[in-house]
Every structure is written in C-alpha cells, then in structure tokens.
Amino acid sequence: MVRKVVFSGLMLLFTGILVVLTGCGKRGPKLADVSGKVTLDGQPLAKVIVTFVPIGGGVSSSGVTDEAGRFSLACSLGRGALVGQHRVYVQSQAAGPEDVVIPDEDPPDYRPDPYASLRAPPFVEKIPARYNTNTEVVREVRPGTNVIDLELTSRP
C-alpha cells in the first residue's frame, strides 16, 4: 500500500513538472531581426518607409530609413519581422515643414484657413511603382539576423 502511494505521488510530481516545463517558453509567431540599406540608382534613400508583408498572412513589419538609407524593422509583436517570404514595399513620404514652430496658444486674431490644404503642392512619389503600389520585390526572412539590402533602379 505504501508503495502505491509513493508511486502515485512520484507520478503526480513528474506530471506536474512536465506540464510546467512544456508550458514555459516563447509563444506566438517567430520573429527575426531584419536590417538593411535602401538605394535608388546607387544613392541612399533617406526617410523612406520600408514595409515587409508576409505572403502567407500575418503581421507586417516596417521601418524608416535614416540619412544613409539604413533601416531596421519592427512590428506590433516586437523588433524584427516574421520568418518566411515577404512582399516588400518602399514608399517615400510627403515632405513636411522642417522648422515649424507650434505656439502654445493661438493669437487672438487667428482665423483658420479652410483652403490651406488645397494650396499644398501635390505629393509625387519619387520611387517607381514597381517597388510600392505594384511591388515586384519578394524577400525571405530567415531565423536569426538578416541583412537585406534593397538596390532599386529608376529604369525598368
């Protein structure tokens, strides 16, 4: 009888340990670090948005290039991109005022201009459509650290 109780106790302990060990660890989709450089006709592209969209579905990752064209990706799950094949989009951003000073309060004679946005110059995408709206770029993100340089050309 004592043997049965000891054996049952050991089995229960072993099962509990097994449950705890299998329950630990990182869950969810696997992310991998992705960084690189974007160039257009050999020149680095600054302040462009790089987006990796998983072909099989899932969370997209994006980043913005610095002055040297370097980027690193992040998504809502953390730093990096999902492991697998991705469609890659590269889009420029509309130029914004660099030295805008926003006052703490409006002057008493301030009147908003409802037509100001209509006078703004139209946005012209400087990157060919085959890299953004009609992207042809597909890259694979592998486990670990990925350096994915995007060498774009303005000619087809």
C-alpha atoms as an extended CHARMM CRD file, in Angstrom:
* protein
*
       156  EXT
         1         1  MET       CA              0.0000000000        0.0000000000        0.0000000000  PROA      1               0.0000000000
         2         2  VAL       CA              2.8240000000        2.4150000000        0.8550000000  PROA      2               0.0000000000
         3         3  ARG       CA              4.4680000000        1.5980000000       -2.4630000000  PROA      3               0.0000000000
         4         4  LYS       CA              1.2840000000        2.5510000000       -4.3570000000  PROA      4               0.0000000000
         5         5  VAL       CA              1.0650000000        5.8910000000       -2.5380000000  PROA      5               0.0000000000
         6         6  VAL       CA              4.7650000000        6.6970000000       -3.1620000000  PROA      6               0.0000000000
         7         7  PHE       CA              4.4850000000        5.6250000000       -6.8060000000  PROA      7               0.0000000000
         8         8  SER       CA              1.2950000000        7.6990000000       -7.2840000000  PROA      8               0.0000000000
         9         9  GLY       CA              2.9640000000       10.6880000000       -5.6150000000  PROA      9               0.0000000000
        10        10  LEU       CA              6.0370000000       10.4090000000       -7.8630000000  PROA      10              0.0000000000
        11        11  MET       CA              3.8540000000       10.1190000000      -10.9780000000  PROA      11              0.0000000000
        12        12  LEU       CA              1.8880000000       13.1770000000       -9.9260000000  PROA      12              0.0000000000
        13        13  LEU       CA              5.1100000000       15.1130000000       -9.2770000000  PROA      13              0.0000000000
        14        14  PHE       CA              6.5780000000       14.0160000000      -12.6270000000  PROA      14              0.0000000000
        15        15  THR       CA              3.3740000000       15.0140000000      -14.4650000000  PROA      15              0.0000000000
        16        16  GLY       CA              3.3600000000       18.4130000000      -12.7480000000  PROA      16              0.0000000000
        17        17  ILE       CA              6.9890000000       19.0600000000      -13.7050000000  PROA      17              0.0000000000
        18        18  LEU       CA              6.2840000000       18.0020000000      -17.2920000000  PROA      18              0.0000000000
        19        19  VAL       CA              3.3080000000       20.3740000000      -17.5250000000  PROA      19              0.0000000000
        20        20  VAL       CA              5.3400000000       23.2730000000      -16.1330000000  PROA      20              0.0000000000
        21        21  LEU       CA              8.2770000000       22.6630000000      -18.4820000000  PROA      21              0.0000000000
        22        22  THR       CA              6.1880000000       22.3490000000      -21.6200000000  PROA      22              0.0000000000
        23        23  GLY       CA              4.1810000000       25.4320000000      -20.6750000000  PROA      23              0.0000000000
        24        24  CYS       CA              7.2860000000       27.6160000000      -20.4970000000  PROA      24              0.0000000000
        25        25  GLY       CA              8.9670000000       29.2360000000      -23.4470000000  PROA      25              0.0000000000
        26        26  LYS       CA              8.2550000000       31.8580000000      -26.0610000000  PROA      26              0.0000000000
        27        27  ARG       CA              4.8960000000       31.5440000000      -27.7480000000  PROA      27              0.0000000000
        28        28  GLY       CA              3.4930000000       33.0780000000      -30.8820000000  PROA      28              0.0000000000
        29        29  PRO       CA              4.9920000000       33.6730000000      -34.2980000000  PROA      29              0.0000000000
        30        30  LYS       CA              8.7750000000       33.5790000000      -34.6860000000  PROA      30              0.0000000000
        31        31  LEU       CA             10.4090000000       36.9480000000      -35.3410000000  PROA      31              0.0000000000
        32        32  ALA       CA             13.8640000000       37.5080000000      -36.8210000000  PROA      32              0.0000000000
        33        33  ASP       CA             15.9590000000       40.6900000000      -36.8520000000  PROA      33              0.0000000000
        34        34  VAL       CA             15.9250000000       42.4660000000      -40.2150000000  PROA      34              0.0000000000
        35        35  SER       CA             18.0130000000       45.4660000000      -41.1900000000  PROA      35              0.0000000000
        36        36  GLY       CA             19.4740000000       46.7480000000      -44.4230000000  PROA      36              0.0000000000
        37        37  LYS       CA             20.0570000000       49.6820000000      -46.7110000000  PROA      37              0.0000000000
        38        38  VAL       CA             17.8640000000       51.1480000000      -49.4530000000  PROA      38              0.0000000000
        39        39  THR       CA             19.4230000000       52.7760000000      -52.5060000000  PROA      39              0.0000000000
        40        40  LEU       CA             17.9440000000       54.1600000000      -55.7270000000  PROA      40              0.0000000000
        41        41  ASP       CA             20.3900000000       54.1430000000      -58.6440000000  PROA      41              0.0000000000
        42        42  GLY       CA             23.2240000000       53.6630000000      -56.1490000000  PROA      42              0.0000000000
        43        43  GLN       CA             22.2570000000       56.6360000000      -53.9430000000  PROA      43              0.0000000000
        44        44  PRO       CA             20.9410000000       56.0640000000      -50.3890000000  PROA      44              0.0000000000
        45        45  LEU       CA             17.2780000000       56.9130000000      -49.8660000000  PROA      45              0.0000000000
        46        46  ALA       CA             16.5850000000       58.8600000000      -46.6730000000  PROA      46              0.0000000000
        47        47  LYS       CA             13.2600000000       58.9800000000      -44.8250000000  PROA      47              0.0000000000
        48        48  VAL       CA             11.5110000000       56.3090000000      -46.9010000000  PROA      48              0.0000000000
        49        49  ILE       CA              9.1760000000       53.7150000000      -45.4080000000  PROA      49              0.0000000000
        50        50  VAL       CA             10.1660000000       50.0650000000      -45.8470000000  PROA      50              0.0000000000
        51        51  THR       CA              7.3760000000       47.5430000000      -45.2340000000  PROA      51              0.0000000000
        52        52  PHE       CA              7.6100000000       43.7360000000      -45.2470000000  PROA      52              0.0000000000
        53        53  VAL       CA              4.2370000000       41.9900000000      -45.6620000000  PROA      53              0.0000000000
        54        54  PRO       CA              4.1910000000       38.2040000000      -45.1060000000  PROA      54              0.0000000000
        55        55  ILE       CA              2.9520000000       36.4320000000      -48.2340000000  PROA      55              0.0000000000
        56        56  GLY       CA              1.2860000000       33.7000000000      -46.1500000000  PROA      56              0.0000000000
        57        57  GLY       CA             -0.5080000000       36.2630000000      -43.9860000000  PROA      57              0.0000000000
        58        58  GLY       CA              0.3750000000       37.6920000000      -40.6110000000  PROA      58              0.0000000000
        59        59  VAL       CA              1.6870000000       40.8850000000      -39.0810000000  PROA      59              0.0000000000
        60        60  SER       CA              3.6370000000       43.2620000000      -41.3340000000  PROA      60              0.0000000000
        61        61  SER       CA              6.8350000000       44.9460000000      -40.1990000000  PROA      61              0.0000000000
        62        62  SER       CA              8.1350000000       48.3480000000      -41.1740000000  PROA      62              0.0000000000
        63        63  GLY       CA             10.8900000000       50.8570000000      -40.6020000000  PROA      63              0.0000000000
        64        64  VAL       CA             12.0480000000       54.2740000000      -41.8220000000  PROA      64              0.0000000000
        65        65  THR       CA             15.4620000000       54.8250000000      -43.3760000000  PROA      65              0.0000000000
        66        66  ASP       CA             17.9830000000       57.2320000000      -41.8990000000  PROA      66              0.0000000000
        67        67  GLU       CA             20.1010000000       59.7030000000      -43.8970000000  PROA      67              0.0000000000
        68        68  ALA       CA             22.3980000000       56.8610000000      -45.0630000000  PROA      68              0.0000000000
        69        69  GLY       CA             19.4450000000       54.7450000000      -46.2350000000  PROA      69              0.0000000000
        70        70  ARG       CA             19.7370000000       52.2550000000      -43.3440000000  PROA      70              0.0000000000
        71        71  PHE       CA             16.6380000000       50.7220000000      -41.7630000000  PROA      71              0.0000000000
        72        72  SER       CA             15.6250000000       48.1200000000      -39.2090000000  PROA      72              0.0000000000
        73        73  LEU       CA             12.2000000000       46.5350000000      -38.9790000000  PROA      73              0.0000000000
        74        74  ALA       CA              9.7240000000       46.2820000000      -36.1090000000  PROA      74              0.0000000000
        75        75  CYS       CA              6.0960000000       45.2540000000      -35.7660000000  PROA      75              0.0000000000
        76        76  SER       CA              3.3760000000       45.1210000000      -33.1450000000  PROA      76              0.0000000000
        77        77  LEU       CA              4.8830000000       41.8660000000      -31.8190000000  PROA      77              0.0000000000
        78        78  GLY       CA              8.3500000000       43.3470000000      -31.2740000000  PROA      78              0.0000000000
        79        79  ARG       CA             11.5890000000       44.0010000000      -33.0980000000  PROA      79              0.0000000000
        80        80  GLY       CA             12.0260000000       42.2280000000      -36.4390000000  PROA      80              0.0000000000
        81        81  ALA       CA              9.7740000000       40.5060000000      -38.9680000000  PROA      81              0.0000000000
        82        82  LEU       CA              8.0070000000       37.1650000000      -39.1940000000  PROA      82              0.0000000000
        83        83  VAL       CA             10.1270000000       34.3440000000      -40.5790000000  PROA      83              0.0000000000
        84        84  GLY       CA              9.1230000000       33.4870000000      -44.1790000000  PROA      84              0.0000000000
        85        85  GLN       CA              8.5310000000       35.0430000000      -47.6010000000  PROA      85              0.0000000000
        86        86  HSD       CA              7.5480000000       38.7270000000      -47.7110000000  PROA      86              0.0000000000
        87        87  ARG       CA              6.3870000000       41.1630000000      -50.3220000000  PROA      87              0.0000000000
        88        88  VAL       CA              8.4580000000       44.3380000000      -49.8360000000  PROA      88              0.0000000000
        89        89  TYR       CA              7.1250000000       47.8720000000      -50.2980000000  PROA      89              0.0000000000
        90        90  VAL       CA              9.3130000000       51.0050000000      -50.3840000000  PROA      90              0.0000000000
        91        91  GLN       CA              7.4830000000       54.3430000000      -50.2610000000  PROA      91              0.0000000000
        92        92  SER       CA              8.6310000000       57.9060000000      -49.8890000000  PROA      92              0.0000000000
        93        93  GLN       CA              6.9540000000       60.3150000000      -47.5020000000  PROA      93              0.0000000000
        94        94  ALA       CA              5.4720000000       63.6920000000      -48.2670000000  PROA      94              0.0000000000
        95        95  ALA       CA              7.8640000000       66.4560000000      -47.3640000000  PROA      95              0.0000000000
        96        96  GLY       CA              6.8800000000       68.2730000000      -44.2090000000  PROA      96              0.0000000000
        97        97  PRO       CA              7.8950000000       71.6170000000      -42.8320000000  PROA      97              0.0000000000
        98        98  GLU       CA             11.2370000000       71.1450000000      -41.1050000000  PROA      98              0.0000000000
        99        99  ASP       CA             11.3030000000       74.1960000000      -38.8620000000  PROA      99              0.0000000000
       100       100  VAL       CA              7.6850000000       74.5470000000      -37.8270000000  PROA      100             0.0000000000
       101       101  VAL       CA              7.2380000000       76.2840000000      -34.5060000000  PROA      101             0.0000000000
       102       102  ILE       CA              3.9430000000       75.4980000000      -32.8370000000  PROA      102             0.0000000000
       103       103  PRO       CA              2.9550000000       78.2390000000      -30.4060000000  PROA      103             0.0000000000
       104       104  ASP       CA              1.4750000000       77.4120000000      -27.0220000000  PROA      104             0.0000000000
       105       105  GLU       CA             -1.6820000000       79.2790000000      -27.9360000000  PROA      105             0.0000000000
       106       106  ASP       CA             -3.1680000000       80.9570000000      -30.9930000000  PROA      106             0.0000000000
       107       107  PRO       CA             -3.0550000000       84.7400000000      -31.2980000000  PROA      107             0.0000000000
       108       108  PRO       CA             -6.4150000000       86.4250000000      -30.5770000000  PROA      108             0.0000000000
       109       109  ASP       CA             -6.8890000000       87.4030000000      -34.2480000000  PROA      109             0.0000000000
       110       110  TYR       CA             -6.1800000000       83.8500000000      -35.5970000000  PROA      110             0.0000000000
       111       111  ARG       CA             -8.5730000000       82.5490000000      -38.2510000000  PROA      111             0.0000000000
       112       112  PRO       CA             -8.1320000000       79.0450000000      -39.6400000000  PROA      112             0.0000000000
       113       113  ASP       CA             -7.6760000000       78.7760000000      -43.3920000000  PROA      113             0.0000000000
       114       114  PRO       CA            -10.0370000000       76.0420000000      -44.6480000000  PROA      114             0.0000000000
       115       115  TYR       CA             -8.3490000000       76.0610000000      -48.0840000000  PROA      115             0.0000000000
       116       116  ALA       CA             -4.7300000000       75.7230000000      -46.9430000000  PROA      116             0.0000000000
       117       117  SER       CA             -4.5420000000       72.0170000000      -47.8100000000  PROA      117             0.0000000000
       118       118  LEU       CA             -5.8360000000       72.7180000000      -51.3240000000  PROA      118             0.0000000000
       119       119  ARG       CA             -2.8740000000       75.0180000000      -51.9790000000  PROA      119             0.0000000000
       120       120  ALA       CA             -0.3130000000       72.4650000000      -50.8210000000  PROA      120             0.0000000000
       121       121  PRO       CA              1.7870000000       71.0250000000      -53.6410000000  PROA      121             0.0000000000
       122       122  PRO       CA              0.6360000000       67.5700000000      -54.7420000000  PROA      122             0.0000000000
       123       123  PHE       CA              2.6420000000       64.6300000000      -53.4600000000  PROA      123             0.0000000000
       124       124  VAL       CA              4.7610000000       62.9780000000      -56.1580000000  PROA      124             0.0000000000
       125       125  GLU       CA              6.1680000000       59.5090000000      -55.3730000000  PROA      125             0.0000000000
       126       126  LYS       CA              9.8770000000       59.5240000000      -56.2880000000  PROA      126             0.0000000000
       127       127  ILE       CA             10.1770000000       55.7290000000      -56.1170000000  PROA      127             0.0000000000
       128       128  PRO       CA              8.9110000000       53.7220000000      -59.1240000000  PROA      128             0.0000000000
       129       129  ALA       CA              5.5760000000       51.9330000000      -58.6130000000  PROA      129             0.0000000000
       130       130  ARG       CA              7.1990000000       48.5020000000      -59.0750000000  PROA      130             0.0000000000
       131       131  TYR       CA              8.6730000000       48.9890000000      -55.5950000000  PROA      131             0.0000000000
       132       132  ASN       CA              5.5000000000       50.1800000000      -53.8500000000  PROA      132             0.0000000000
       133       133  THR       CA              1.9420000000       50.1590000000      -55.2380000000  PROA      133             0.0000000000
       134       134  ASN       CA              2.8060000000       47.4510000000      -57.8120000000  PROA      134             0.0000000000
       135       135  THR       CA              5.7260000000       45.9070000000      -55.9500000000  PROA      135             0.0000000000
       136       136  GLU       CA              7.6720000000       43.1080000000      -57.5930000000  PROA      136             0.0000000000
       137       137  VAL       CA             10.0680000000       42.6790000000      -54.6670000000  PROA      137             0.0000000000
       138       138  VAL       CA              9.9370000000       39.4590000000      -52.6230000000  PROA      138             0.0000000000
       139       139  ARG       CA             12.4840000000       38.6290000000      -49.9190000000  PROA      139             0.0000000000
       140       140  GLU       CA             12.8250000000       35.7930000000      -47.4410000000  PROA      140             0.0000000000
       141       141  VAL       CA             13.3130000000       36.4290000000      -43.7390000000  PROA      141             0.0000000000
       142       142  ARG       CA             15.2100000000       33.5530000000      -42.1360000000  PROA      142             0.0000000000
       143       143  PRO       CA             15.6200000000       32.7580000000      -38.4460000000  PROA      143             0.0000000000
       144       144  GLY       CA             18.4110000000       34.7780000000      -36.8210000000  PROA      144             0.0000000000
       145       145  THR       CA             19.8150000000       38.0530000000      -38.1030000000  PROA      145             0.0000000000
       146       146  ASN       CA             19.0150000000       39.1660000000      -41.6590000000  PROA      146             0.0000000000
       147       147  VAL       CA             20.7070000000       41.9340000000      -43.6270000000  PROA      147             0.0000000000
       148       148  ILE       CA             18.5080000000       42.6620000000      -46.6350000000  PROA      148             0.0000000000
       149       149  ASP       CA             19.7570000000       45.4790000000      -48.8560000000  PROA      149             0.0000000000
       150       150  LEU       CA             17.3130000000       46.8550000000      -51.4090000000  PROA      150             0.0000000000
       151       151  GLU       CA             19.0680000000       48.1860000000      -54.5090000000  PROA      151             0.0000000000
       152       152  LEU       CA             16.3530000000       49.9340000000      -56.5100000000  PROA      152             0.0000000000
       153       153  THR       CA             16.6830000000       51.3580000000      -60.0160000000  PROA      153             0.0000000000
       154       154  SER       CA             14.6490000000       54.0970000000      -61.6640000000  PROA      154             0.0000000000
       155       155  ARG       CA             14.8780000000       52.3650000000      -65.0500000000  PROA      155             0.0000000000
       156       156  PRO       CA             12.7960000000       49.2390000000      -65.7330000000  PROA      156             0.0000000000
